[in-house]
Amino acid sequence: MIRRFLRRDTLSRRIALTIVAAMLASLALNAVFVQVAGIWARPPIERTGLLEQIAATARVIEAAPASLRPQLASAASSPMLDVLWKAQRADFKLPGDGSQIQAGRVPVLQQLLGDERKIEGFSPGDWPAGSPRAHYVAMVQLVDGSWLSFTPPARSWGLEIGTRIAVIIFLGLIATLLVAWIATRQLANPLQRFASAARRFGGDLRAPPIKIEGPEEIRQAIIAFNVMQAQIQHFIGERTHMLAAISHDLRAPLTRMRLRSEFMEDLDHQQKLIRDIEEMQSMINSALTFFREDTQREQPTAFDLSELLQTIIDDYRDQNIDIDFNGPAHLVYVGRPLGIKRVVVNLLENAEKYAQRPRIDLMVGEEEICIEVSDDGPGIPEDALERVFDPFFRLEGSRNRDTGGVGLGLSSARAIVREQGGELTLSNRKGPGLVARVELPGR
């Protein structure tokens, strides 16, 4: 069971390995700190590095006459080490007996002072609590029985217990955060790619399958999603081909009906039949165009969106139709220019047919680009703002079917926008008029 756990790449295995790696990294950082910072507790005096300096100073002062030793001790003092000579040990007012230091443990002491020299050491903890004299102190007895004391005024090595605990906690947090960040990225990247591919499939039904990667649970989810995606693509492909074939096959009987209508003697009925045939032909042509767009998608490219909109406006001005424009003079966008042009033209045609004073507003946000086509027409009933996107749906009131159209324009426009990861919505203005809002993903 343990072997299977270690062999399979699962979420539980990754979490366990993350915890172990964080603990090992914490220990490693602490070990590195100890090596770099040296002795980081309150070490014994033998490990402070003072005894080498003490041995050399004691040998020099010991060789001088007793009358000169106080002056020599004062001269040997420095900001890092205070040297004091007294004839009697009691004159130093020590807290008690210090720990005996064996000269043989320090080669320099053994070389300069010999093996039998009496040396005592005091640590800061040997002094009464709160004593201003709580320092490291080394006492060396000279050959004539007098004593030298060596005291560093301020300890420049090691750390207090509180600081030491803080360092340990800090290094542990750093190690944990570092390992957790790396592990989270390794775990989150497949999830992010999975989510991005799922969103891409929502806008592009022909998106490729997702690469299978990550822990076992994520891999199983990706496999299930790929299977579902393939089934949806197969279903949509069959539906599209079937409907396109039906629309195509209807052309032949409609053509025969048109020919036969030419031989009708009743001209009134003939004209009515011809209008019905032409309307059906228009619907079939629109349906074929709609299905053809679903099978042949335009490749994204970089283009100037503002220039594209201004070109559309110029085309309408050539037809004596004025359209106001508000937006930046230039805006480079990566998308499908022909598709966006068809969407805007469709919205403008609706505004020109059913309303008046069409207008285009181009706005750039932090995460999206928005194109608004507005008019001053009668608008659309609130309960029909979504229904107008249904294929072959046409309003009978303010949007009269006699003006043309078979109800596929808005359906096709929304499909084109959603292909590019955007959305097309309709809303009524506070005053008279309708606003068609095209939201495209930002650059």
C-alpha positions as CSV (number, residue, x, y, z in Angstrom):
1,M,0.0,0.0,0.0
2,I,2.8,2.4,0.9
3,R,4.6,1.5,-2.4
4,R,1.4,2.3,-4.4
5,F,1.0,5.6,-2.5
6,L,4.6,6.6,-3.3
7,R,4.3,5.5,-6.9
8,R,1.0,7.2,-7.8
9,D,0.9,10.9,-8.4
10,T,-2.2,11.9,-6.4
11,L,-3.2,15.0,-4.5
12,S,-2.7,13.3,-1.1
13,R,0.8,12.3,-2.1
14,R,1.7,15.8,-3.2
15,I,0.3,17.3,0.1
16,A,2.3,14.7,2.1
17,L,5.5,15.4,0.1
18,T,4.9,19.1,0.5
19,I,4.8,18.8,4.3
20,V,7.9,16.6,4.4
21,A,9.8,19.0,2.0
22,A,8.8,22.0,4.2
23,M,10.2,20.3,7.3
24,L,13.4,19.3,5.5
25,A,13.8,22.8,4.1
26,S,13.3,24.3,7.6
27,L,16.0,22.1,9.1
28,A,18.3,22.8,6.2
29,L,17.9,26.6,6.6
30,N,18.5,26.3,10.3
31,A,21.7,24.3,9.6
32,V,22.9,26.8,7.1
33,F,22.2,29.6,9.6
34,V,24.2,27.8,12.3
35,Q,27.1,27.4,9.9
36,V,27.1,31.0,8.7
37,A,26.4,32.7,12.0
38,G,28.7,30.5,14.0
39,I,27.8,29.9,17.7
40,W,24.3,31.2,18.1
41,A,23.5,30.2,21.7
42,R,25.3,31.3,24.9
43,P,28.5,29.3,24.2
44,P,31.1,28.4,26.9
45,I,34.0,30.8,27.1
46,E,36.3,28.2,25.4
47,R,34.3,28.7,22.2
48,T,34.1,32.5,22.2
49,G,37.6,33.1,20.7
50,L,38.7,35.1,23.7
51,L,41.1,32.6,25.2
52,E,43.7,33.1,22.4
53,Q,43.9,36.8,23.1
54,I,43.9,36.2,26.8
55,A,46.8,33.8,26.7
56,A,49.0,36.2,24.7
57,T,48.1,39.2,27.0
58,A,48.7,37.2,30.2
59,R,52.1,36.1,29.0
60,V,53.2,39.6,28.3
61,I,51.9,41.1,31.7
62,E,53.3,38.1,33.6
63,A,56.8,38.9,32.3
64,A,56.7,42.5,33.6
65,P,57.4,43.6,37.3
66,A,54.4,43.7,39.6
67,S,54.6,47.5,39.8
68,L,54.1,47.9,36.0
69,R,51.3,45.3,35.7
70,P,48.3,47.7,36.4
71,Q,49.6,50.1,33.7
72,L,50.2,47.2,31.2
73,A,46.7,45.8,31.9
74,S,45.2,49.2,31.2
75,A,47.2,49.6,28.0
76,A,46.2,46.1,26.9
77,S,42.5,47.0,27.3
78,S,40.4,47.7,24.2
79,P,36.8,48.4,23.4
80,M,36.4,44.7,22.8
81,L,38.2,43.4,25.9
82,D,38.7,45.0,29.4
83,V,41.9,43.8,31.2
84,L,42.4,44.3,34.9
85,W,45.2,43.1,37.3
86,K,44.8,42.6,41.0
87,A,47.1,41.1,43.6
88,Q,44.3,39.1,45.3
89,R,41.4,37.3,43.7
90,A,38.9,38.6,46.3
91,D,39.5,42.2,45.0
92,F,37.5,41.4,41.8
93,K,34.3,40.7,43.8
94,L,33.4,37.7,41.8
95,P,30.0,35.9,42.2
96,G,31.7,32.7,43.4
97,D,33.9,30.0,42.0
98,G,34.1,30.0,38.2
99,S,34.3,26.9,36.0
100,Q,37.7,25.5,35.6
101,I,39.2,25.8,32.1
102,Q,41.8,23.2,31.1
103,A,44.6,24.8,29.2
104,G,45.1,21.6,27.3
105,R,41.7,22.1,25.6
106,V,43.0,25.3,23.9
107,P,46.3,24.8,22.1
108,V,47.3,28.5,22.5
109,L,46.8,28.4,26.2
110,Q,48.8,25.2,26.5
111,Q,51.6,26.7,24.4
112,L,51.9,30.1,26.2
113,L,50.7,29.3,29.7
114,G,51.4,25.6,30.2
115,D,49.2,22.8,31.4
116,E,49.2,23.7,35.2
117,R,47.9,27.2,35.0
118,K,44.8,28.0,37.0
119,I,42.1,29.5,34.7
120,E,38.5,30.2,35.7
121,G,35.7,31.2,33.4
122,F,32.4,32.9,34.2
123,S,29.4,33.1,31.9
124,P,26.7,35.8,32.0
125,G,24.4,33.4,33.7
126,D,26.8,33.0,36.7
127,W,26.0,36.5,37.8
128,P,23.0,37.6,39.8
129,A,19.9,38.4,37.7
130,G,20.0,42.0,36.5
131,S,23.6,42.6,37.5
132,P,25.4,45.1,35.3
133,R,28.5,43.0,35.5
134,A,26.8,40.0,33.8
135,H,29.4,39.3,31.2
136,Y,31.9,36.7,30.2
137,V,34.9,36.9,32.5
138,A,38.1,34.9,32.3
139,M,40.4,34.8,35.4
140,V,44.0,33.8,34.9
141,Q,46.4,33.3,37.9
142,L,50.0,34.4,37.3
143,V,53.0,32.6,38.7
144,D,53.3,35.0,41.7
145,G,49.7,34.4,42.8
146,S,48.2,37.6,41.4
147,W,45.3,37.5,39.0
148,L,44.3,39.0,35.7
149,S,40.7,39.4,34.7
150,F,39.5,39.6,31.1
151,T,36.0,41.0,30.4
152,P,34.4,41.8,27.1
153,P,32.2,44.9,27.8
154,A,29.5,43.7,25.3
155,R,29.0,40.3,23.9
156,S,29.4,40.4,20.1
157,W,28.6,36.7,19.4
158,G,25.6,34.4,19.9
159,L,21.9,35.3,20.3
160,E,19.6,35.6,23.2
161,I,17.1,32.8,23.7
162,G,14.1,35.0,22.6
163,T,16.0,36.1,19.4
164,R,17.0,32.5,18.8
165,I,13.4,31.2,19.0
166,A,12.3,34.1,16.7
167,V,15.0,33.2,14.2
168,I,13.9,29.5,14.3
169,I,10.2,30.4,13.7
170,F,11.1,32.9,11.0
171,L,13.3,30.3,9.1
172,G,10.6,27.7,9.5
173,L,8.0,30.1,8.0
174,I,10.3,31.0,5.2
175,A,10.9,27.4,4.4
176,T,7.3,26.5,4.6
177,L,6.2,29.4,2.4
178,L,8.8,28.6,-0.1
179,V,8.0,25.0,-0.4
180,A,4.2,25.7,-0.3
181,W,4.6,28.3,-3.1
182,I,6.5,25.9,-5.3
183,A,4.1,23.0,-4.6
184,T,1.1,25.2,-5.1
185,R,2.4,26.4,-8.5
186,Q,2.9,22.9,-9.6
187,L,-0.6,22.0,-8.5
188,A,-2.3,25.2,-9.6
189,N,-0.8,25.3,-13.1
190,P,-2.6,22.2,-14.4
191,L,-5.8,23.5,-12.8
192,Q,-5.4,26.9,-14.4
193,R,-4.8,25.4,-17.8
194,F,-7.8,23.1,-17.3
195,A,-10.0,26.1,-16.5
196,S,-8.6,28.2,-19.4
197,A,-9.3,25.3,-21.8
198,A,-12.8,24.9,-20.5
199,R,-13.5,28.6,-21.0
200,R,-12.0,28.4,-24.5
201,F,-14.3,25.5,-25.3
202,G,-17.2,27.7,-24.2
203,G,-16.3,30.2,-26.9
204,D,-14.8,27.9,-29.5
205,L,-16.5,24.5,-30.0
206,R,-13.6,23.3,-32.1
207,A,-11.0,23.9,-29.4
208,P,-8.4,21.1,-29.2
209,P,-8.6,18.6,-26.3
210,I,-6.8,19.5,-23.1
211,K,-3.4,18.1,-22.4
212,I,-3.5,15.4,-19.7
213,E,-1.3,16.4,-16.8
214,G,-1.2,17.0,-13.1
215,P,-2.1,14.6,-10.2
216,E,-4.3,11.6,-10.7
217,E,-7.5,13.4,-9.7
218,I,-6.9,16.3,-12.1
219,R,-5.9,13.9,-14.9
220,Q,-9.2,12.0,-14.5
221,A,-11.2,15.2,-14.6
222,I,-9.3,16.3,-17.8
223,I,-10.0,12.9,-19.4
224,A,-13.7,13.1,-18.5
225,F,-13.8,16.7,-19.9
226,N,-12.1,15.7,-23.2
227,V,-14.6,12.8,-23.6
228,M,-17.5,15.2,-23.1
229,Q,-15.9,17.8,-25.4
230,A,-15.5,15.2,-28.2
231,Q,-19.1,14.0,-27.8
232,I,-20.4,17.6,-28.0
233,Q,-18.3,18.3,-31.0
234,H,-19.5,15.2,-32.7
235,F,-23.2,16.0,-31.9
236,I,-22.9,19.6,-33.2
237,G,-21.1,18.4,-36.3
238,E,-23.8,15.9,-37.1
239,R,-26.5,18.5,-36.4
240,T,-24.9,21.2,-38.5
241,H,-24.4,18.8,-41.5
242,M,-27.9,17.5,-41.2
243,L,-29.5,20.9,-41.1
244,A,-27.3,22.2,-43.9
245,A,-28.2,19.2,-46.0
246,I,-31.9,19.7,-45.4
247,S,-31.7,23.4,-46.2
248,H,-29.8,22.6,-49.4
249,D,-32.2,19.9,-50.5
250,L,-35.2,22.3,-50.0
251,R,-33.8,24.4,-52.9
252,A,-34.9,21.9,-55.6
253,P,-38.6,21.7,-54.7
254,L,-38.7,25.5,-54.2
255,T,-37.3,26.0,-57.7
256,R,-39.9,23.7,-59.1
257,M,-42.6,25.5,-57.2
258,R,-41.3,28.8,-58.6
259,L,-41.4,27.5,-62.2
260,R,-44.9,26.1,-61.8
261,S,-46.2,29.4,-60.3
262,E,-45.3,31.0,-63.7
263,F,-48.1,29.0,-65.3
264,M,-50.8,30.0,-62.9
265,E,-53.6,32.0,-64.4
266,D,-54.7,33.7,-61.2
267,L,-52.2,36.5,-60.9
268,D,-53.2,37.4,-57.4
269,H,-52.5,33.9,-56.1
270,Q,-49.4,33.8,-58.2
271,Q,-47.9,36.9,-56.6
272,K,-48.7,35.6,-53.1
273,L,-47.1,32.2,-53.9
274,I,-44.0,33.9,-55.3
275,R,-43.7,36.0,-52.2
276,D,-43.9,32.9,-50.0
277,I,-41.3,31.1,-52.1
278,E,-38.9,34.1,-52.0
279,E,-39.3,34.3,-48.3
280,M,-38.6,30.6,-47.9
281,Q,-35.6,30.9,-50.3
282,S,-34.3,33.8,-48.2
283,M,-34.7,31.8,-45.0
284,I,-32.8,28.8,-46.6
285,N,-30.0,31.1,-47.9
286,S,-29.7,32.6,-44.4
287,A,-29.7,29.2,-42.8
288,L,-27.0,27.9,-45.2
289,T,-24.9,31.0,-44.4
290,F,-25.4,30.5,-40.7
291,F,-24.3,26.8,-40.9
292,R,-21.4,27.6,-43.2
293,E,-20.1,30.1,-40.6
294,D,-20.3,27.4,-38.0
295,T,-18.0,25.1,-40.0
296,Q,-15.5,27.7,-41.4
297,R,-14.0,29.8,-38.7
298,E,-11.8,32.9,-39.3
299,Q,-8.3,32.9,-37.9
300,P,-7.5,35.6,-35.3
301,T,-5.2,38.4,-36.5
302,A,-4.0,41.8,-35.2
303,F,-5.9,44.7,-36.7
304,D,-6.9,48.3,-35.8
305,L,-10.4,48.0,-34.3
306,S,-11.1,51.8,-34.4
307,E,-10.1,52.0,-38.1
308,L,-12.4,49.0,-38.9
309,L,-15.4,50.7,-37.2
310,Q,-14.6,54.0,-39.0
311,T,-14.5,52.2,-42.3
312,I,-17.9,50.7,-41.7
313,I,-19.2,54.2,-40.8
314,D,-17.7,55.6,-44.0
315,D,-19.6,52.9,-46.0
316,Y,-22.9,54.0,-44.5
317,R,-22.1,57.7,-45.2
318,D,-21.7,56.8,-48.8
319,Q,-25.4,55.7,-48.6
320,N,-26.3,59.0,-47.0
321,I,-26.7,57.4,-43.6
322,D,-24.9,59.4,-40.8
323,I,-23.6,57.4,-37.9
324,D,-21.9,59.1,-34.9
325,F,-18.7,57.6,-33.5
326,N,-17.0,58.0,-30.1
327,G,-13.8,56.3,-29.2
328,P,-10.0,56.3,-29.6
329,A,-8.5,57.0,-33.0
330,H,-6.5,53.8,-33.0
331,L,-6.8,50.6,-31.1
332,V,-4.9,47.5,-32.0
333,Y,-6.8,44.3,-31.2
334,V,-6.1,40.6,-31.8
335,G,-9.3,38.9,-33.1
336,R,-11.4,38.0,-36.1
337,P,-11.9,41.3,-38.0
338,L,-14.4,39.9,-40.6
339,G,-16.5,38.4,-37.9
340,I,-16.5,41.6,-35.8
341,K,-17.4,43.6,-39.0
342,R,-20.4,41.3,-39.7
343,V,-21.6,41.8,-36.1
344,V,-21.4,45.6,-36.2
345,V,-23.0,45.7,-39.6
346,N,-25.8,43.5,-38.5
347,L,-26.5,45.7,-35.4
348,L,-26.3,48.9,-37.5
349,E,-28.7,47.4,-40.1
350,N,-31.2,46.7,-37.3
351,A,-30.8,50.2,-35.9
352,E,-31.2,51.7,-39.4
353,K,-34.2,49.6,-40.3
354,Y,-36.2,49.8,-37.0
355,A,-34.9,53.0,-35.4
356,Q,-33.1,56.2,-36.1
357,R,-29.8,58.1,-35.3
358,P,-27.6,55.0,-34.8
359,R,-24.4,55.6,-32.9
360,I,-21.2,53.6,-32.1
361,D,-19.2,53.9,-28.9
362,L,-15.8,52.2,-28.5
363,M,-14.6,51.9,-24.9
364,V,-11.4,50.3,-23.5
365,G,-11.5,48.8,-20.0
366,E,-8.9,47.1,-17.9
367,E,-9.9,43.6,-18.9
368,E,-12.3,44.1,-21.8
369,I,-13.1,46.1,-24.9
370,C,-16.7,47.2,-25.4
371,I,-18.5,48.2,-28.6
372,E,-21.9,49.8,-28.1
373,V,-24.4,50.3,-31.0
374,S,-27.3,52.4,-29.8
375,D,-30.3,54.1,-31.5
376,D,-33.3,56.2,-30.7
377,G,-35.9,53.7,-31.8
378,P,-38.8,52.1,-29.9
379,G,-36.7,49.5,-28.2
380,I,-37.6,45.9,-27.4
381,P,-40.0,44.6,-24.7
382,E,-38.0,43.5,-21.7
383,D,-39.3,39.9,-21.9
384,A,-38.0,39.6,-25.5
385,L,-34.4,40.9,-25.0
386,E,-33.1,37.4,-24.8
387,R,-35.6,35.7,-27.1
388,V,-34.5,37.8,-30.1
389,F,-31.3,35.8,-30.1
390,D,-33.2,32.5,-30.8
391,P,-32.8,31.4,-34.4
392,F,-35.8,32.4,-36.6
393,F,-37.4,34.5,-33.9
394,R,-38.8,37.8,-35.0
395,L,-40.8,40.4,-33.2
396,E,-44.3,41.2,-34.5
397,G,-44.6,44.7,-32.9
398,S,-41.9,47.3,-33.2
399,R,-39.8,45.0,-35.4
400,N,-42.1,44.3,-38.3
401,R,-41.3,41.2,-40.5
402,D,-42.3,43.1,-43.6
403,T,-39.0,45.1,-43.4
404,G,-37.0,41.9,-44.1
405,G,-34.9,39.4,-42.2
406,V,-35.6,35.8,-41.2
407,G,-34.4,36.0,-37.5
408,L,-30.9,34.6,-37.8
409,G,-28.9,37.9,-37.7
410,L,-28.7,38.3,-34.0
411,S,-28.2,34.6,-33.5
412,S,-25.3,34.6,-35.8
413,A,-23.9,37.8,-34.3
414,R,-23.9,36.4,-30.8
415,A,-22.3,33.2,-32.0
416,I,-19.5,35.2,-33.6
417,V,-18.9,37.2,-30.5
418,R,-18.9,34.2,-28.2
419,E,-16.4,32.5,-30.5
420,Q,-13.9,35.2,-29.5
421,G,-14.6,34.8,-25.8
422,G,-17.0,37.8,-25.6
423,E,-20.7,38.4,-25.2
424,L,-23.4,40.3,-27.0
425,T,-26.3,41.7,-24.9
426,L,-29.3,44.0,-25.6
427,S,-30.8,46.5,-23.2
428,N,-33.3,49.3,-23.5
429,R,-32.1,52.9,-22.8
430,K,-33.6,55.0,-20.1
431,G,-35.2,57.1,-22.8
432,P,-36.3,55.8,-26.1
433,G,-33.9,53.5,-27.9
434,L,-31.9,50.2,-27.7
435,V,-28.3,49.5,-26.8
436,A,-26.5,46.5,-28.2
437,R,-23.3,45.9,-26.2
438,V,-20.5,43.8,-27.6
439,E,-17.9,42.8,-24.9
440,L,-14.7,41.4,-26.1
441,P,-11.8,40.1,-24.0
442,G,-9.0,42.6,-23.4
443,R,-5.7,42.7,-25.3
